[in-house]
Amino acid sequence: MELVVVKDPAHVKEFLQFPLYIYKNDPNYIRPLDNDVESVFHNETNKFYEAENCIRWILRDSKGQTIGRIAAFINRYTAYTFDQPTGNVGFFECINNREAAFTLFDAARNWLKAKNMQAMDGPVNLGSRERWWGLLVDGFHPPSYCCNYNSPVYQSFFEDYGFKVFFKQHTYLRNVMEKLNKVYYAVADRIFKNPDYEFRTVNISRLDDFIEDFRTVYNTAWVNHEGIGEMTKEEADKTIRSMKPVIDEDIAWFAYHKGQPIGFFLSIPELNQLFVKYANGKLTLPVKLRLLYNKLTGKCKTMYGLVFGVIPQHQKKGVEVAMIVSASNALLKSRAYEEVQMNWIGDFNPRMMHIAEQIGAKIYKTHHTYRYLFDREAEFKRHPLI
C-alpha cells in the first residue's frame, strides 16, 4: 500500500470521487457537492484552514487503485481548549480492509504527533460542527445536506483502533402533522399573552435586519461553549446570504423580547432532497433550475432544522415552547411539509434532547464523535454535560 499526499488536481479528483466506489451499490448514498467538500480545504472559503496545519492523503494498493482517503488537520481555535492539545481527522473513507483503515489512522496520528498534538477527534470537520461531523453508526437513511454518511463497517475500524466515544449525536425526526401535547399550548399561550414577547418569520425583503438578529443571538447563546470566538458581521452575512435561494420564510422563526432578538428556530427545505441528489456533485445550470422548480412546486416534503435556541437570560421561561408552537401552527395550516429532521443534538445536552422528545420527535440517526489519546495510559474523559 502507498500513501499519497493530495497535492494536485488529479489527487483532488481522486479524493472527491473515491466515495462513489464505496457506495456504488448503496441506494441511500447521496453524493455531496464537490464544492461543499473542497471548500473546507482552502483559506478563501474556510477561515479555519491553514495550509501548514492540514493534510490529505489517498491510499493506493499495489495495483495503483485508490482504496482509502483521510484528512488530518488542526483547528487552532479549538485545539488547545481540551486537557490535551487535540487535532482532528475527517473525510475518512476506506474499503472493507482493517489494515488499510489502520494505515490511514496511523498516518494521521503520526502527522498530528509531529505537530505536538496529544489526541485526535474524528471524523469531524475543519470548522463548524454543523457540517461533516461524526460517524454514522445507526439510522442508515439518506443523508441530510453536508452530513456524513458512512459504511457500517467503519465503526469497528475506529473502535478497534482505539478511538473511544467522546459524545453521541442524535438527529431527531418528527411528523409535522402531529399536534403537540396540550401542555405545550398552555405554556405557549401564557407567553403569547405577554406583550413583551413577539415571534416572527423571516422576511427576505428585510434580510439585513435578520442577519444582525441572527448574529446577536448566536454570539450570546452559542459562542461560549463552541470555543470558536464571536461571529463577525461579515461571517453572519455570508452564512445567511448563502442560504437565500433556499430560504422558506414560513419555517424560519425569530423570538423577540421588547424588540430585542432572543432566540431563533431556523429551518430550510432539506437540500439533499431538494436538489443535491440530482446533481452528481456539480451545481450546473440544469441542477439550479431543478432546485427552483422543486422549491416553487413544493416537491420537497422534508424540512431540516438547522439551529434552535434561546439566549440564557430567557431560557426555562417557556420561550422555546412558544416558538415551537408558533412554527407548528403555521406548518399545520400550510401543510407544505410532512416531516422535520432536527440537526443533531449531542448527548452532552440532555435538556435539548428532552425538549425534542417532549414534542414527539424520535431519534432517527446517531453519529459518534470519537477521541483517540496518543498516551494510551492517560485518563479518557467524555464531553462534559452542558
N, C-alpha and C positions, 0 to 999 in steps of 0.2 A: 504494500500500500504506500501511496505517496501523498503527502500533504502539500497543497499548492496555495500560496498566498494569493488572494484576489487582488490583482493589480491593474489589469487591462480590460477593455470592453468585452473581450471573449470570455474572460473569467466571470465578469459580472453577469453575462448572459447565462453561463452555466449555473451560477449561484441562484439566479431567479427562476430558471426553468427546471431545475432538478426536482422540485416537489411534484411536477407533473408526472414524473416516472413513479414516484412513491404512491401517488393516489390515482393512478390511471384507471383502476377498477373500482374506485370508491365513489358511488353516486352522490354522496353528501359533500364531497370536497368542492369548494368554490375557489378558483384561482384569484388571489388578490391582485389589485392593480400593481403593475411593476413599479410605477412611480411612488406608490404608497410605501413599498418596501425600500426602494432605493433612496428615497428622501431621508431615511434615517442616517445614511452614511455620507452626508455632505453638509458642510457647515452653512451653506447658503439656505438650507431648508431645515436644519436642526441645530438649535443653539447649544445643545449638549455635546455635539460631535466635535472632537479634536483629533486630528489625524494621528498624532503620536499616541493617543490613548484608545485606539480602535483598530482591530484587525479582523479580517475574514479569511477563512480557508474553505477550499473544496478538497475532498478526499477522493483519490482515484485508486482503482485496483490495478493489478499487474498488467491488465489489458488496456489501461488508459481510460476505462469507463468511470464516470463520476458515481460514487456510492455514498457520499455524505457531504454535509456542509455544516458550518458553525461560525458564529461571530463571537469575539470577546472584546469587552470594552470597559472603560472606567468612566463613570459619571462623577466628575469632581464635586458636583453639588451634593451628592448623597454618599459618596464612598466612605467618608470619614465621620458619618453620623452614627455608626454602629460600634459595638465593643471592639470589633476587628475591622480594619480597613477592608472594604468589600467591593470587589469588582463584579462583573456580570458576564453571563453568556446568554446568547439568544439565537433565534433563527436556526435552531438545530433541526436537521432532517437527516435520516440515515436509513439504509437498507436494514433488513432484519438480521443484523450481524453484530453480536456483542463486541467482538474485537474492534470492528470499525467504529462503533459508538465510543468505546473507551479511548481509542486513538484520538478522536476529536476532543473528548473531555480532557485528556492528558495535555493536548496542545494548548487548550485554553488555560488550564491550571498553571502550566509552566510559564506561559507568557505573563499571566497576571502575577505570579510569584516574583518574576523578574522585575515587575513594576511595583514591588513592595506591598502588594495586596496580601491579605491573610485569609480571605474567604471569597467565595463566588456564589452569587444568586443566579438562578435560571429556571426555565428560559424566560427572559424578560426583555424589555425594550430599552433602548438608549434614549430615555425621555419619559414621557407621560405614562402613568400606569394604565391609562385608558386604552392603550394600543399594545398589541403583541405581548401580552403579559400572562405568564403562567402556562402550564402544560395541561392540556385537556385529558382528564382521566375518567370522566363519567358524563354521559349525555352526548353521544357522538352524533349530534344533529348538525344540519348545515350551519357553518359558522356565521356569526354576525360580522359586520364590517370591521376590518382591521383587528380581528380577534384570532387567536391561534386555534388551528385545527390540527390535531396530531394523531399519528398512528397509535393504537392501543399498546403496542409493544414498547413505546418509549418510556412508559412509567417504570418498567422493570430495568431499563437501561440506567435511568437516573438513580433509582434506589439501590440497585446492585453496585453501582459505582461508589455509593456512599453519601449521596445527597439525602438530606432529610427535609421534611415538610416544614417550611418556615411559616406559611399560612395557606389556608384554603380560600378559594374564590368561588362564590356561588352566583350564578346567573339565574334570576328568577323569571318565571313566566306566569302571566295572568290573562284570563279571558276577560276582555274589557266589557263584554255584555253582561257580566255578572254584577249585580248590585252589591254594594258594600254592606257590612254589618250595620244595623240600625244605630249602634253605639257611636259609630263614626259620624253619622249625620247629626246626632245630638251634639257632639263635641264641635263639629264644624258650624252648626247653627249658632252656637254661643260666640264663636269668633266672627261670623258674618254680621252679627248684631252689634259688634263693637265698631263704631265708625272710624277708629284709628287704623283698622286693617283694611287692606284692599288687595284684590287678586286680579291680575290682568294677563291676557295672552300677548305674545309678541306682535308688534305692528311693524312690518317690514319697511313701511314708509318712514318710520321713526327709528330706524335701526341703530343710529348713533347713540341714542339715549339708552337703549337696551344693552349695547356693548359696554357702556360705562357702568350700568347697573350690574351686569354680569361680573365685571372686574371687581367692583366693590364687594359683592357677596363672596366671591371666590377668595379674595385676599383676607377677608375676615374669618371665613369658615374653614378654609382648607389649608392655607399656606403653612400653618404651624406644624401639622403632622405630616405633610408631604415633604418638607425639608428641601424645597427647591427654590425658595425665595418668592417674592411678590410677583404677580403677573403685571407686566407693564401695559400701558395703554396700547402700544403697538402690537403686543402679543395678543391681547384681547381682541383687537380689531381684526387681526389676521385670522384668529380662531373662528370668530363668528361669521366674518365675511366669506370664509371658505365654505361655510355651510349654507350660504344664502340660496343657492339654486335648489336646495332640497328642503329648506325650512317650510314646515306646515304651521302656520300661525296658530291653529287651533290646539296644537299639542305641545306648545312651549309656553310655560307659565312662570310668572314672577309674583312674589308676595312683597307687600309694602306695609310699613308702619309709619303713620304720619308722613307719608310721602317718600320715605326713605326705603331703598331696597333692602330686604332682609332674607330673601330666600328665592330659590327657583327650582322648577321641575322641568328640565329641558329634554324633549324627545324629538326625534325625527323619523321619517319613514326608514325602515331597515334597508340600508343601501345595497347590501348584497342581493337582497330580493328585488329591490327596485331596478337595479341595472348592472351591478358588478358581475353577476353570474352569466351575463350575456357578453361580457367584454373580452374574455380570454386575455386579460392582463393589460389591454390597451384601451385608453379612453379616446376612441375615434369619433368622428362626426356621427356615424350611424348609432353608436352607443349613446352619445349625448341626446340624439333625437329619441332613442328608446327611453331614456331617463325621463325626458319631458313628456312623452306620450303616456308612460306608466303613471307619472305623477298626476297629470291632468285628468286621466280616466280612472284614477283610484285603483289601479291594478295591485298595488302593494297593500296587503291587509295586515302586515306586521309593523308595529312601531317599536322603536328602540329607545329606551330611557337612558339618555347619555349621563346625566348627572342630576342629583336631587339632594337638597339640603337647605338648612336654615342656620343663620348665624347663631352662635352660642347664646346670646342675650335673649333670644326668642324661642329657644328650644324648650320642649316639655310644657308648652302653653297651649298646644292644640293647633299651632300654625301649620305644621306638616300635614295634619289630618285635613284641615280646611283646604289646603292646596290640592291634596289628593281628591277630595270630594268635588272641588271645582272642576278639575280635569275629568273626573269620572262622569259627572253630569253632562259635560259637553260631549264626551265620546258617546254616551248613551243616546244623546239626541242626534248626533250626526251619523252614527253607525258607519263611519268611514273605515274603522279598523276593527279587526277581530281579536287581536292579541297584542300584548305588550311584553317585550323582553326587557328586563331591567339590567343595565350594566352591572358588572359583578360587584358583590358586596363581600368584603373579607370577613373571615370568621373571627377576626380581631375586633369586629364592630357588631357585637350582639344586639345592640339597640336597633340598628338599621335592619338587621336580619329579622328582628321581632316585628318591626313595622311592616316589612314586606309580607311576612307570614300572616299578620293580622288582617291585611287587606285581601287575603285569599290567594296570594302568589305562592307558587311551588318551585322548589329547586329544579331547574331544567338542565343545567350543565354545571360541572365542577372542574375547576382548574387548580393545580398546585403550583405555588411558588416555592422552589427548593433552595436550600442553602447548603453549601459544602465548606467545611472548615479545613484549612490546609493542615493545621495542627490537629491530628486525629485524637489527641488526648484532651483537647480543650472542651470546656462545657458548652453544649449546644443549648441555645435559648430560642423559643418560638417568638414570633412577633407579639409584643405586649398588647393587651386589650386597650381599647380606647373608649 
